[in-house]
Amino acid sequence: MSQISSLLPASHVLVDVPAADKQAVFEQVAALLEGKTGVRRAQILESLLARERLGSTGLGQGIAIPHGRVRGLREAIGAFVRTRDPIEFEAPDERSVNLIFVLLVPEKSTDLHLELLGELAQMFSDREMRAKLSVAADSLEVQHLIARWDAKSAR
């Protein structure tokens, strides 16, 4: 079981979301996580936008891992979004993105933040995993795929 799975209940998975751009995705995620974290939606949104201004979190291969540090957040939390149509994300390969994992960590988090980003990057570098996430029928199936993914077996 991956470390990521503990951050991602099925209720944090949004499948086939109609979104015109990354701002729209961030707004939907902020609205979703506001109720789960007790942190204001505007604060979550600003954290994601501030990080994105430093450089795109699009990785390539249709993947993005937007992330941010959030004051007042008690523990790391994630959300997965698969957009209905790919959106522009300024990825290095210039491909649009439709698989997005949003990671939020407490403001003072350092090692855990880097570990989680590393695990996400490794998971999304798995071609078979990307293919399965792209066609998963619903939120439960996506959550199950992520929960069962194991970094050791993917090597």
MARKOL-715856 format. One record per residue: x, y, z of N, C-alpha, C, O, CB in turn. Coordinates in steps of 0.2 Angstrom, whole numbers, plus 5000, padded with zeros to 4 digits. Glycine has a CB too. Layout:
<pts>
XYZXYZXYZXYZXYZ...
</pts>
This chain:
<pts>
500449945000500050005000500450065000501050065003499550005006500350114996500750174996500550225001500050225004500550204989501050265002500950325007500350375005500050405009501650365008500350374998499850424995499150394997498650444998499950424988499050334997498350314998498050335005497450345005498350234998498450345010498150375016497850445015497550465020498650365022498050485010497850545009497250555005496950605004498450585006497050495002496550504997495950454998495950404995496950484990495450475002494850435002494450444995494650494991494450455008494050404993493650404987493350474986493150494981493150344987493150504992492750564992493250624989492950674988492450584999493850614989494350664986494550654979495050684977494950664991494150604976494350594969493750614965493150604966494350514968493950654960493450684955493550664948494150664946493450764955493150624945493250594938492850634933492250644934493050524939493150644927492850674921492550744923491950754921492250624919492950784926492750844928492750894922493250894919493250874934492250934921492250984916492651044918492351084922491551004913493251054916493651114918493951144912494251104908494151094923493951204911494251244906494951254906495351254902493851314905495251264913495951274914496151254921495651234925496051354913496751264923496951244929496651284935496551254940497751244930496551344934496151384939495551354941495351354947496051454936495151334936494551294937494651234941494251224946494151284931495151194940495251134944495451154951495151124956495851094940495851204952496051224958495451244962495451234968496551284958495051284959494451304963493951254965493751254971494051354958493951204961493451144963493851104968493451084973493351094957494451094968494851064973494851104980494751074985495551044971494851164980494851204986494151204989494151204995495051284984493651204985492951194987492851124991492551124996492451204982493151074988493051004990493451004997493150975002493350954985494051024997494451015003494351065009494551055014495251025001494051125007493851175013493451135018493651145024493451225010492951095016492551065021492951005025492750995031491951035018493450985022493750925025494350945029494550905034494050875019494551005028495151035032495051085037495451095042495651055027494451125036494351175041494751245038494751295041494551165048495151235033495551295030495051325025494751285021496251265027495051385025494651425020494851415013495451405011494751505021494351405009494451395001494951444998495351424994493751394998494851505000495351554997496051544999496451554995495051624999496151515005496851505007497151445003497751445001496851495014496751395002496951334998497151354991497651344988496451284998496651394988496751414981497351464980497751454976496151454979497451504985498051554985498751514985499151524982498051604990498751464989499351414990499451384984500051384982499151364996498951354980499051324974499351374968499751354965498451284972498951424968499151474963499851504964500251514960498651534963500051514971500751544972501251494970501751514967500751554980501151434971501651384969501651374962502251374959501451314972501151384958501151384951501451444948501751434942500351374948501451494951501751554949502551544949502951574945501651614953502751504953503551484953503751444947504351444945503651454960503251414944503351364939502851314938502551294943504051334939502751294932502151244931502351174935502851154935502051234924501751154938501851084941501651024936501550974938501451084947501551044930501450994925502050954924502650984923501151024918502050894924502650844923502750824916503350814914502550784928502250824912502250794906501850724906501650704911503050774904501750694900501350634899500650644902500350594903501750574903500450704901499750714903499550724911499050714913499250664901500150724915500150724922500350794925500750834922500550674925499950814930500150874934500150854942499650814944499750934933500550884946500550874953500550944956501150964959501150824956500050984956500051044959500051034967499750984970499451084958500451074970500551064978500651134981500851184978501151014979500551134988500651194991500651184999500451135001500151244990500951225002501051225009500451275012500351325009501751255012500051245017499451285019499551295027499551245031498851245017499551355029499551375036498851355039498351365036499651455037498851325045498351295048498151225046497651195050497751345046498451195041498251125039498651085044499251095046498551115032498351035047498650995052498950935049499450915053498050965057498750905044499150855041499050855033498650885030498850785043499450815030499450815022498850785020498550745023500050775020498550815014497950795011498050795004498350835001497350835014497650755000497650754993497050754990496550734993498150694991497050764984496450754979496650734972497150764970495950824979496250694969496450674962495850694958495250694959496550594962496050724952495550754947495750724940496350734938495550834947495250694937495350674930494850724926494250714927495250604929495150764922494750814919494450774913494650724910495150874916493850794911493450764905493850774899493950734895492750794904494150834898494550854892495250874895495250914900494250904887495750864891496450884893496450964894496150994889496950864889496850994898496851064899497651084899498051044900496551084906497751144897498451174896498751174903498351204908498451244893499351154904499651164911500451184910500751174915499651094914500651204904501351224903501851164905502351174908501451284907501651104903502051044905502651054900502651074895501650984904503251024902503851024898503750994892504151014887504450994902503350944891503250914884502750944880502550924875503150834885502450994883501951034880501251004878500851024875502251064873501250944881500550904881500050934886500250954892500650834882499450934884498950954889498850894895499150844894498250964886498550914900498550874906497850854907497350894907498850904912497650794909497050774912497050734918496550714921496650734906497650714921497750674927498150724932498650734931498150604926497750744937498050794942497950764949497450754951497650864941498550764952498550754959498750814963499250834962498950694961498250844967498350904971498550874978498250844981497750944971499150904980499450884987499550954991499850994989500150854986499250944997499251005002499650975008499450925010498551035003500051015010500450995016500451055021500351115019501150975015500551035028500551095033501151145031501651125028500651065040501151205033501551255031502351235033502751255029501451315035502451205039503151185041503351115038503951095040503151185048502951085034503151015032503751025027503751065023502550985029504250975028504750975023504950905021504750895015505451005027505150865025505350795023504750755020504750725015505650755028504150755023503550725021503350755014503150715010503050735026503350815014503150845007503550815002503350794996503250925008504250815002504650794997504550714996504550694990505350804999504450675001504350605001503750594997503650554992504250575007503150634998502550624995502550644987502350604983501950664998502950694986503050714979503450664975503250654969503350784979503950634978504350584975503950524974503950494968504950564980503550504978503050444977502550454972502450414967502750424984502250514972501850534966502150534959501850504955501550604968502750564959503150564953503250494950503250474944503750604953503450454955503650384953502950344951502950304946503950344959502450354954501750324953501550344946501350304941501250344958501650414944501450434938501950424932501750424926501250504938502550404934502950384928502850304926503150284921503750384931502450274930502250204928501650214922501150224923501950164934501850194916501450194910500750154911500250184909501850174904500850094914500250054915499750094920499150084919500449984918500050124925499650154930499250214927498650224928500050174936499650254923499350314919498750284915498150314915499850344915498850234911498350204907497750184911497150194909498550144903497850154917497250124921496850184924496250184924497450084926497250234926496850294929496450334924495950364925497450344932496750334917496350364912495750334910495250374908496850364906495650274911495050234909494650214915494050184914495150184905494850224921494450194927493750224927493650284925494750224934493250184929492550194928492350254933491850294931492150134929492550254939492350304944492850314949493350294949491650274947492650354954493050384959493350324963493850324966492650424964492850274965493050214969493650174965494050154969492450174970493550164959494050124955494750164955495250134956493850114948494750234954495350274954495650264961496250254962495150344953495250274967495550274973495850204975496350194978494950284979495450154972495750084973496450074970496850044972495250034971496450094963497050094960497650124963498250094964497050124953497550184966498050224969498250184976498850184978497850294971497750164979497850124986498250064985498650044989497150114989498150024979498549964978499149974975499549924975498049924974499350034972499950044969500550034974500450064979499950114965501050004972501649994976502250014973502449984968501649924979502650064976503250084972503750024971504050024966503550144977503749984976504249924975504049884969504549864966504249884981503449864968503249824962503349864956503349824950502549794964503349924956503349964950504049974947504049994941503050034951504549954950505249964948505449914943505949914940505649954954
</pts>
